Amino acid sequence: GRFPLWLAPVQVVVTTIVSDADDFARAAAAALSKAGLRVELDLRNEKINRKVVDHIDQRVPVLAVVGRREAEEGSLVLRRLPGREQVTLPLAEAVALLAKEAMPPDLAPAVAAA
């Protein structure tokens, strides 16, 4: 089975479409890691479809894809595996969103009853 994001051994894999984006991918992985996420970096010279299949097989919950445009804009394309839906977010917003989602339920801030 698949682990929820907060329990997965590797929570996010940052991967690139083109080698031009490697530096930004490294910076994005560092930012995610600094926020407390368990991150791996995939800079292999493989087609993106191959990388997606590999990470689906490894049961990674979130794939953060960086292409030339994302590197220029400072954004990430987040794809929830094994699904196909993806969303593009600025790096800081992506880090905040994933850090919040990765918080274990017993540590998540309690929502005050209204």
N, CA, C and O atoms as a GROMACS GRO file, in nm:
protein
  456
    1GLY      N    1   0.080  -0.118   0.000
    1GLY     CA    2   0.000   0.000   0.000
    1GLY      C    3   0.085   0.126   0.000
    1GLY      O    4   0.208   0.122   0.007
    2ARG      N    5   0.016   0.236  -0.008
    2ARG     CA    6   0.082   0.366  -0.008
    2ARG      C    7   0.069   0.431   0.129
    2ARG      O    8  -0.036   0.423   0.193
    3PHE      N    9   0.176   0.495   0.172
    3PHE     CA   10   0.173   0.569   0.297
    3PHE      C   11   0.117   0.709   0.271
    3PHE      O   12   0.135   0.764   0.162
    4PRO      N   13   0.049   0.767   0.371
    4PRO     CA   14   0.012   0.908   0.358
    4PRO      C   15   0.140   0.993   0.357
    4PRO      O   16   0.246   0.947   0.399
    5LEU      N   17   0.128   1.114   0.309
    5LEU     CA   18   0.245   1.201   0.295
    5LEU      C   19   0.325   1.212   0.425
    5LEU      O   20   0.448   1.206   0.422
    6TRP      N   21   0.257   1.229   0.537
    6TRP     CA   22   0.328   1.250   0.664
    6TRP      C   23   0.407   1.128   0.709
    6TRP      O   24   0.501   1.142   0.788
    7LEU      N   25   0.372   1.008   0.661
    7LEU     CA   26   0.436   0.885   0.705
    7LEU      C   27   0.536   0.828   0.603
    7LEU      O   28   0.618   0.743   0.638
    8ALA      N   29   0.529   0.874   0.479
    8ALA     CA   30   0.614   0.819   0.373
    8ALA      C   31   0.763   0.840   0.404
    8ALA      O   32   0.802   0.948   0.447
    9PRO      N   33   0.846   0.737   0.382
    9PRO     CA   34   0.990   0.751   0.405
    9PRO      C   35   1.052   0.862   0.320
    9PRO      O   36   1.135   0.940   0.368
   10VAL      N   37   1.012   0.870   0.194
   10VAL     CA   38   1.050   0.981   0.105
   10VAL      C   39   0.920   1.051   0.071
   10VAL      O   40   0.831   0.992   0.009
   11GLN      N   41   0.908   1.178   0.111
   11GLN     CA   42   0.783   1.249   0.092
   11GLN      C   43   0.774   1.319  -0.043
   11GLN      O   44   0.666   1.326  -0.103
   12VAL      N   45   0.885   1.370  -0.091
   12VAL     CA   46   0.887   1.444  -0.217
   12VAL      C   47   1.014   1.409  -0.294
   12VAL      O   48   1.123   1.401  -0.237
   13VAL      N   49   0.998   1.389  -0.425
   13VAL     CA   50   1.115   1.378  -0.513
   13VAL      C   51   1.113   1.499  -0.605
   13VAL      O   52   1.014   1.525  -0.673
   14VAL      N   53   1.222   1.573  -0.606
   14VAL     CA   54   1.238   1.686  -0.698
   14VAL      C   55   1.313   1.634  -0.819
   14VAL      O   56   1.423   1.580  -0.806
   15THR      N   57   1.253   1.648  -0.936
   15THR     CA   58   1.316   1.597  -1.058
   15THR      C   59   1.311   1.702  -1.168
   15THR      O   60   1.230   1.795  -1.164
   16THR      N   61   1.398   1.685  -1.265
   16THR     CA   62   1.409   1.783  -1.373
   16THR      C   63   1.366   1.725  -1.507
   16THR      O   64   1.371   1.604  -1.528
   17ILE      N   65   1.325   1.814  -1.596
   17ILE     CA   66   1.294   1.777  -1.734
   17ILE      C   67   1.417   1.802  -1.821
   17ILE      O   68   1.445   1.725  -1.913
   18VAL      N   69   1.489   1.909  -1.791
   18VAL     CA   70   1.610   1.945  -1.867
   18VAL      C   71   1.723   1.973  -1.768
   18VAL      O   72   1.699   2.017  -1.656
   19SER      N   73   1.845   1.948  -1.811
   19SER     CA   74   1.959   1.969  -1.721
   19SER      C   75   1.981   2.117  -1.688
   19SER      O   76   2.046   2.149  -1.589
   20ASP      N   77   1.926   2.208  -1.770
   20ASP     CA   78   1.936   2.352  -1.742
   20ASP      C   79   1.872   2.386  -1.608
   20ASP      O   80   1.905   2.489  -1.548
   21ALA      N   81   1.780   2.302  -1.561
   21ALA     CA   82   1.706   2.330  -1.438
   21ALA      C   83   1.768   2.266  -1.315
   21ALA      O   84   1.713   2.277  -1.206
   22ASP      N   85   1.883   2.201  -1.329
   22ASP     CA   86   1.945   2.128  -1.217
   22ASP      C   87   1.973   2.218  -1.097
   22ASP      O   88   1.948   2.178  -0.983
   23ASP      N   89   2.026   2.337  -1.120
   23ASP     CA   90   2.060   2.425  -1.009
   23ASP      C   91   1.936   2.466  -0.930
   23ASP      O   92   1.938   2.465  -0.807
   24PHE      N   93   1.829   2.502  -1.000
   24PHE     CA   94   1.706   2.538  -0.930
   24PHE      C   95   1.647   2.417  -0.858
   24PHE      O   96   1.594   2.430  -0.748
   25ALA      N   97   1.656   2.299  -0.919
   25ALA     CA   98   1.606   2.177  -0.855
   25ALA      C   99   1.680   2.152  -0.724
   25ALA      O  100   1.620   2.113  -0.624
   26ARG      N  101   1.811   2.173  -0.725
   26ARG     CA  102   1.890   2.156  -0.601
   26ARG      C  103   1.843   2.255  -0.494
   26ARG      O  104   1.828   2.220  -0.378
   27ALA      N  105   1.822   2.379  -0.535
   27ALA     CA  106   1.776   2.482  -0.441
   27ALA      C  107   1.637   2.449  -0.387
   27ALA      O  108   1.610   2.468  -0.268
   28ALA      N  109   1.549   2.400  -0.473
   28ALA     CA  110   1.414   2.362  -0.431
   28ALA      C  111   1.420   2.246  -0.333
   28ALA      O  112   1.350   2.247  -0.231
   29ALA      N  113   1.502   2.146  -0.362
   29ALA     CA  114   1.516   2.031  -0.271
   29ALA      C  115   1.569   2.077  -0.136
   29ALA      O  116   1.524   2.029  -0.032
   30ALA      N  117   1.664   2.169  -0.137
   30ALA     CA  118   1.719   2.221  -0.011
   30ALA      C  119   1.613   2.296   0.068
   30ALA      O  120   1.605   2.282   0.191
   31ALA      N  121   1.530   2.375   0.000
   31ALA     CA  122   1.424   2.450   0.068
   31ALA      C  123   1.320   2.355   0.129
   31ALA      O  124   1.274   2.377   0.241
   32LEU      N  125   1.284   2.251   0.055
   32LEU     CA  126   1.188   2.153   0.106
   32LEU      C  127   1.246   2.079   0.226
   32LEU      O  128   1.177   2.057   0.326
   33SER      N  129   1.371   2.042   0.216
   33SER     CA  130   1.438   1.971   0.325
   33SER      C  131   1.449   2.059   0.450
   33SER      O  132   1.427   2.013   0.562
   34LYS      N  133   1.481   2.185   0.429
   34LYS     CA  134   1.492   2.280   0.541
   34LYS      C  135   1.358   2.296   0.612
   34LYS      O  136   1.354   2.324   0.732
   35ALA      N  137   1.248   2.279   0.538
   35ALA     CA  138   1.114   2.290   0.596
   35ALA      C  139   1.073   2.162   0.669
   35ALA      O  140   0.962   2.152   0.722
   36GLY      N  141   1.163   2.063   0.672
   36GLY     CA  142   1.135   1.941   0.746
   36GLY      C  143   1.085   1.824   0.664
   36GLY      O  144   1.050   1.720   0.720
   37LEU      N  145   1.080   1.839   0.534
   37LEU     CA  146   1.034   1.730   0.448
   37LEU      C  147   1.148   1.635   0.415
   37LEU      O  148   1.265   1.674   0.408
   38ARG      N  149   1.113   1.508   0.395
   38ARG     CA  150   1.212   1.408   0.352
   38ARG      C  151   1.212   1.409   0.199
   38ARG      O  152   1.114   1.370   0.136
   39VAL      N  153   1.323   1.455   0.142
   39VAL     CA  154   1.331   1.485  -0.001
   39VAL      C  155   1.444   1.408  -0.067
   39VAL      O  156   1.550   1.387  -0.008
   40GLU      N  157   1.419   1.365  -0.190
   40GLU     CA  158   1.524   1.311  -0.275
   40GLU      C  159   1.530   1.395  -0.402
   40GLU      O  160   1.431   1.454  -0.443
   41LEU      N  161   1.648   1.399  -0.462
   41LEU     CA  162   1.670   1.475  -0.584
   41LEU      C  163   1.700   1.376  -0.696
   41LEU      O  164   1.787   1.290  -0.682
   42ASP      N  165   1.628   1.388  -0.807
   42ASP     CA  166   1.648   1.299  -0.922
   42ASP      C  167   1.692   1.382  -1.042
   42ASP      O  168   1.609   1.444  -1.110
   43LEU      N  169   1.822   1.384  -1.067
   43LEU     CA  170   1.877   1.460  -1.180
   43LEU      C  171   1.924   1.368  -1.292
   43LEU      O  172   2.004   1.408  -1.377
   44ARG      N  173   1.874   1.244  -1.292
   44ARG     CA  174   1.916   1.148  -1.396
   44ARG      C  175   1.883   1.201  -1.535
   44ARG      O  176   1.786   1.276  -1.554
   45ASN      N  177   1.963   1.162  -1.630
   45ASN     CA  178   1.941   1.199  -1.769
   45ASN      C  179   1.846   1.097  -1.832
   45ASN      O  180   1.885   1.018  -1.919
   46GLU      N  181   1.721   1.100  -1.787
   46GLU     CA  182   1.616   1.010  -1.838
   46GLU      C  183   1.498   1.096  -1.882
   46GLU      O  184   1.486   1.212  -1.842
   47LYS      N  185   1.413   1.037  -1.964
   47LYS     CA  186   1.290   1.107  -2.002
   47LYS      C  187   1.201   1.120  -1.878
   47LYS      O  188   1.206   1.035  -1.789
   48ILE      N  189   1.120   1.226  -1.874
   48ILE     CA  190   1.036   1.251  -1.757
   48ILE      C  191   0.938   1.136  -1.734
   48ILE      O  192   0.910   1.103  -1.619
   49ASN      N  193   0.887   1.075  -1.840
   49ASN     CA  194   0.794   0.963  -1.823
   49ASN      C  195   0.860   0.848  -1.750
   49ASN      O  196   0.796   0.783  -1.666
   50ARG      N  197   0.985   0.821  -1.779
   50ARG     CA  198   1.060   0.714  -1.711
   50ARG      C  199   1.073   0.746  -1.562
   50ARG      O  200   1.055   0.659  -1.477
   51LYS      N  201   1.104   0.872  -1.532
   51LYS     CA  202   1.120   0.914  -1.393
   51LYS      C  203   0.987   0.901  -1.318
   51LYS      O  204   0.985   0.853  -1.204
   52VAL      N  205   0.878   0.943  -1.381
   52VAL     CA  206   0.746   0.934  -1.316
   52VAL      C  207   0.714   0.789  -1.284
   52VAL      O  208   0.673   0.758  -1.172
   53VAL      N  209   0.732   0.700  -1.381
   53VAL     CA  210   0.704   0.558  -1.359
   53VAL      C  211   0.790   0.504  -1.246
   53VAL      O  212   0.741   0.431  -1.159
   54ASP      N  213   0.917   0.538  -1.245
   54ASP     CA  214   1.007   0.490  -1.139
   54ASP      C  215   0.959   0.534  -1.001
   54ASP      O  216   0.962   0.456  -0.906
   55HIS      N  217   0.916   0.659  -0.990
   55HIS     CA  218   0.875   0.710  -0.859
   55HIS      C  219   0.737   0.662  -0.819
   55HIS      O  220   0.707   0.652  -0.700
   56ILE      N  221   0.651   0.632  -0.916
   56ILE     CA  222   0.524   0.566  -0.884
   56ILE      C  223   0.554   0.428  -0.826
   56ILE      O  224   0.495   0.388  -0.726
   57ASP      N  225   0.646   0.356  -0.890
   57ASP     CA  226   0.685   0.223  -0.841
   57ASP      C  227   0.743   0.229  -0.700
   57ASP      O  228   0.724   0.137  -0.620
   58GLN      N  229   0.813   0.338  -0.669
   58GLN     CA  230   0.872   0.354  -0.535
   58GLN      C  231   0.772   0.410  -0.434
   58GLN      O  232   0.804   0.428  -0.317
   59ARG      N  233   0.650   0.436  -0.481
   59ARG     CA  234   0.541   0.484  -0.398
   59ARG      C  235   0.569   0.619  -0.331
   59ARG      O  236   0.534   0.642  -0.215
   60VAL      N  237   0.634   0.707  -0.405
   60VAL     CA  238   0.659   0.843  -0.356
   60VAL      C  239   0.529   0.922  -0.370
   60VAL      O  240   0.469   0.921  -0.478
   61PRO      N  241   0.483   0.990  -0.263
   61PRO     CA  242   0.354   1.061  -0.271
   61PRO      C  243   0.353   1.183  -0.362
   61PRO      O  244   0.252   1.208  -0.429
   62VAL      N  245   0.463   1.260  -0.366
   62VAL     CA  246   0.463   1.385  -0.443
   62VAL      C  247   0.589   1.394  -0.528
   62VAL      O  248   0.701   1.372  -0.481
   63LEU      N  249   0.568   1.428  -0.655
   63LEU     CA  250   0.679   1.453  -0.747
   63LEU      C  251   0.678   1.603  -0.777
   63LEU      O  252   0.576   1.656  -0.822
   64ALA      N  253   0.789   1.669  -0.753
   64ALA     CA  254   0.803   1.812  -0.784
   64ALA      C  255   0.890   1.822  -0.909
   64ALA      O  256   1.009   1.791  -0.906
   65VAL      N  257   0.829   1.865  -1.018
   65VAL     CA  258   0.896   1.867  -1.148
   65VAL      C  259   0.944   2.009  -1.180
   65VAL      O  260   0.871   2.106  -1.162
   66VAL      N  261   1.067   2.016  -1.228
   66VAL     CA  262   1.127   2.145  -1.264
   66VAL      C  263   1.174   2.138  -1.409
   66VAL      O  264   1.256   2.054  -1.445
   67GLY      N  265   1.121   2.228  -1.490
   67GLY     CA  266   1.167   2.243  -1.627
   67GLY      C  267   1.232   2.379  -1.643
   67GLY      O  268   1.253   2.450  -1.544
   68ARG      N  269   1.264   2.414  -1.763
   68ARG     CA  270   1.329   2.543  -1.789
   68ARG      C  271   1.240   2.659  -1.743
   68ARG      O  272   1.288   2.753  -1.679
   69ARG      N  273   1.112   2.652  -1.777
   69ARG     CA  274   1.019   2.761  -1.741
   69ARG      C  275   1.006   2.774  -1.589
   69ARG      O  276   1.007   2.885  -1.535
   70GLU      N  277   0.993   2.660  -1.519
   70GLU     CA  278   0.980   2.664  -1.373
   70GLU      C  279   1.106   2.722  -1.309
   70GLU      O  280   1.098   2.800  -1.214
   71ALA      N  281   1.222   2.684  -1.362
   71ALA     CA  282   1.348   2.737  -1.309
   71ALA      C  283   1.354   2.888  -1.326
   71ALA      O  284   1.399   2.960  -1.237
   72GLU      N  285   1.309   2.937  -1.442
   72GLU     CA  286   1.310   3.082  -1.469
   72GLU      C  287   1.211   3.155  -1.380
   72GLU      O  288   1.238   3.266  -1.334
   73GLU      N  289   1.094   3.092  -1.355
   73GLU     CA  290   0.989   3.156  -1.276
   73GLU      C  291   1.002   3.132  -1.126
   73GLU      O  292   0.934   3.196  -1.047
   74GLY      N  293   1.089   3.039  -1.087
   74GLY     CA  294   1.103   3.005  -0.946
   74GLY      C  295   0.984   2.928  -0.892
   74GLY      O  296   0.939   2.952  -0.780
   75SER      N  297   0.934   2.836  -0.972
   75SER     CA  298   0.815   2.760  -0.933
   75SER      C  299   0.839   2.609  -0.945
   75SER      O  300   0.940   2.565  -1.000
   76LEU      N  301   0.744   2.532  -0.892
   76LEU     CA  302   0.747   2.386  -0.901
   76LEU      C  303   0.614   2.338  -0.956
   76LEU      O  304   0.510   2.398  -0.928
   77VAL      N  305   0.617   2.231  -1.032
   77VAL     CA  306   0.496   2.162  -1.073
   77VAL      C  307   0.483   2.043  -0.979
   77VAL      O  308   0.565   1.952  -0.982
   78LEU      N  309   0.378   2.045  -0.895
   78LEU     CA  310   0.357   1.936  -0.801
   78LEU      C  311   0.260   1.836  -0.860
   78LEU      O  312   0.151   1.871  -0.906
   79ARG      N  313   0.300   1.711  -0.858
   79ARG     CA  314   0.216   1.603  -0.908
   79ARG      C  315   0.201   1.499  -0.798
   79ARG      O  316   0.299   1.445  -0.748
   80ARG      N  317   0.077   1.473  -0.761
   80ARG     CA  318   0.048   1.373  -0.658
   80ARG      C  319   0.044   1.237  -0.725
   80ARG      O  320  -0.040   1.211  -0.811
   81LEU      N  321   0.136   1.150  -0.686
   81LEU     CA  322   0.143   1.018  -0.747
   81LEU      C  323   0.050   0.924  -0.673
   81LEU      O  324   0.036   0.937  -0.551
   82PRO      N  325  -0.015   0.829  -0.741
   82PRO     CA  326   0.005   0.791  -0.880
   82PRO      C  327  -0.083   0.869  -0.978
   82PRO      O  328  -0.085   0.835  -1.096
   83GLY      N  329  -0.154   0.970  -0.933
   83GLY     CA  330  -0.245   1.044  -1.020
   83GLY      C  331  -0.175   1.127  -1.126
   83GLY      O  332  -0.053   1.133  -1.132
   84ARG      N  333  -0.256   1.190  -1.210
   84ARG     CA  334  -0.203   1.272  -1.319
   84ARG      C  335  -0.224   1.421  -1.294
   84ARG      O  336  -0.170   1.504  -1.368
   85GLU      N  337  -0.302   1.456  -1.191
   85GLU     CA  338  -0.329   1.596  -1.164
   85GLU      C  339  -0.202   1.666  -1.117
   85GLU      O  340  -0.123   1.611  -1.040
   86GLN      N  341  -0.184   1.787  -1.166
   86GLN     CA  342  -0.067   1.863  -1.125
   86GLN      C  343  -0.103   2.010  -1.113
   86GLN      O  344  -0.196   2.059  -1.177
   87VAL      N  345  -0.026   2.079  -1.030
   87VAL     CA  346  -0.049   2.221  -1.006
   87VAL      C  347   0.088   2.289  -1.002
   87VAL      O  348   0.184   2.234  -0.949
   88THR      N  349   0.094   2.410  -1.058
   88THR     CA  350   0.218   2.488  -1.056
   88THR      C  351   0.207   2.594  -0.949
   88THR      O  352   0.112   2.672  -0.946
   89LEU      N  353   0.307   2.596  -0.859
   89LEU     CA  354   0.308   2.693  -0.749
   89LEU      C  355   0.446   2.757  -0.737
   89LEU      O  356   0.547   2.694  -0.770
   90PRO      N  357   0.451   2.882  -0.690
   90PRO     CA  358   0.582   2.941  -0.659
   90PRO      C  359   0.650   2.856  -0.552
   90PRO      O  360   0.582   2.794  -0.470
   91LEU      N  361   0.782   2.852  -0.551
   91LEU     CA  362   0.856   2.766  -0.459
   91LEU      C  363   0.814   2.785  -0.314
   91LEU      O  364   0.786   2.687  -0.245
   92ALA      N  365   0.808   2.909  -0.266
   92ALA     CA  366   0.774   2.934  -0.126
   92ALA      C  367   0.635   2.879  -0.091
   92ALA      O  368   0.615   2.823   0.016
   93GLU      N  369   0.540   2.896  -0.183
   93GLU     CA  370   0.404   2.847  -0.161
   93GLU      C  371   0.401   2.694  -0.160
   93GLU      O  372   0.332   2.634  -0.078
   94ALA      N  373   0.476   2.632  -0.250
   94ALA     CA  374   0.483   2.486  -0.256
   94ALA      C  375   0.544   2.430  -0.128
   94ALA      O  376   0.496   2.331  -0.073
   95VAL      N  377   0.650   2.494  -0.079
   95VAL     CA  378   0.716   2.450   0.045
   95VAL      C  379   0.617   2.460   0.162
   95VAL      O  380   0.605   2.365   0.240
   96ALA      N  381   0.548   2.572   0.174
   96ALA     CA  382   0.453   2.591   0.284
   96ALA      C  383   0.340   2.488   0.278
   96ALA      O  384   0.303   2.431   0.380
   97LEU      N  385   0.286   2.466   0.159
   97LEU     CA  386   0.177   2.370   0.142
   97LEU      C  387   0.220   2.229   0.180
   97LEU      O  388   0.152   2.161   0.256
   98LEU      N  389   0.333   2.185   0.127
   98LEU     CA  390   0.379   2.049   0.154
   98LEU      C  391   0.421   2.031   0.300
   98LEU      O  392   0.397   1.925   0.358
   99ALA      N  393   0.482   2.132   0.359
   99ALA     CA  394   0.520   2.122   0.500
   99ALA      C  395   0.397   2.107   0.588
   99ALA      O  396   0.397   2.030   0.685
  100LYS      N  397   0.291   2.179   0.554
  100LYS     CA  398   0.166   2.170   0.631
  100LYS      C  399   0.104   2.031   0.613
  100LYS      O  400   0.061   1.970   0.711
  101GLU      N  401   0.099   1.983   0.490
  101GLU     CA  402   0.039   1.852   0.462
  101GLU      C  403   0.120   1.737   0.522
  101GLU      O  404   0.064   1.632   0.552
  102ALA      N  405   0.250   1.757   0.538
  102ALA     CA  406   0.337   1.650   0.588
  102ALA      C  407   0.338   1.642   0.740
  102ALA      O  408   0.402   1.553   0.797
  103MET      N  409   0.270   1.734   0.806
  103MET     CA  410   0.268   1.732   0.952
  103MET      C  411   0.184   1.613   1.000
  103MET      O  412   0.070   1.596   0.956
  104PRO      N  413   0.239   1.532   1.090
  104PRO     CA  414   0.162   1.419   1.143
  104PRO      C  415   0.033   1.469   1.209
  104PRO      O  416   0.033   1.575   1.270
  105PRO      N  417  -0.075   1.393   1.197
  105PRO     CA  418  -0.205   1.438   1.250
  105PRO      C  419  -0.201   1.473   1.399
  105PRO      O  420  -0.269   1.566   1.442
  106ASP      N  421  -0.123   1.401   1.478
  106ASP     CA  422  -0.119   1.430   1.621
  106ASP      C  423  -0.040   1.557   1.654
  106ASP      O  424  -0.048   1.608   1.765
  107LEU      N  425   0.036   1.608   1.557
  107LEU     CA  426   0.111   1.732   1.579
  107LEU      C  427   0.048   1.852   1.509
  107LEU      O  428   0.087   1.966   1.533
  108ALA      N  429  -0.048   1.825   1.422
  108ALA     CA  430  -0.114   1.933   1.348
  108ALA      C  431  -0.189   2.022   1.447
  108ALA      O  432  -0.246   1.972   1.544
  109PRO      N  433  -0.188   2.152   1.424
  109PRO     CA  434  -0.259   2.242   1.516
  109PRO      C  435  -0.407   2.208   1.521
  109PRO      O  436  -0.471   2.184   1.418
  110ALA      N  437  -0.460   2.206   1.640
  110ALA     CA  438  -0.602   2.176   1.658
  110ALA      C  439  -0.685   2.292   1.604
  110ALA      O  440  -0.652   2.409   1.623
  111VAL      N  441  -0.792   2.257   1.537
  111VAL     CA  442  -0.882   2.359   1.483
  111VAL      C  443  -0.983   2.392   1.592
  111VAL      O  444  -1.052   2.304   1.643
  112ALA      N  445  -0.992   2.518   1.627
  112ALA     CA  446  -1.084   2.560   1.733
  112ALA      C  447  -1.228   2.542   1.687
  112ALA      O  448  -1.264   2.578   1.575
  113ALA      N  449  -1.307   2.486   1.774
  113ALA     CA  450  -1.449   2.467   1.742
  113ALA      C  451  -1.520   2.602   1.751
  113ALA      O  452  -1.500   2.678   1.846
  114ALA      N  453  -1.602   2.629   1.651
  114ALA     CA  454  -1.670   2.759   1.649
  114ALA      C  455  -1.807   2.747   1.709
  114ALA      O  456  -1.880   2.846   1.716
   0.00000   0.00000   0.00000
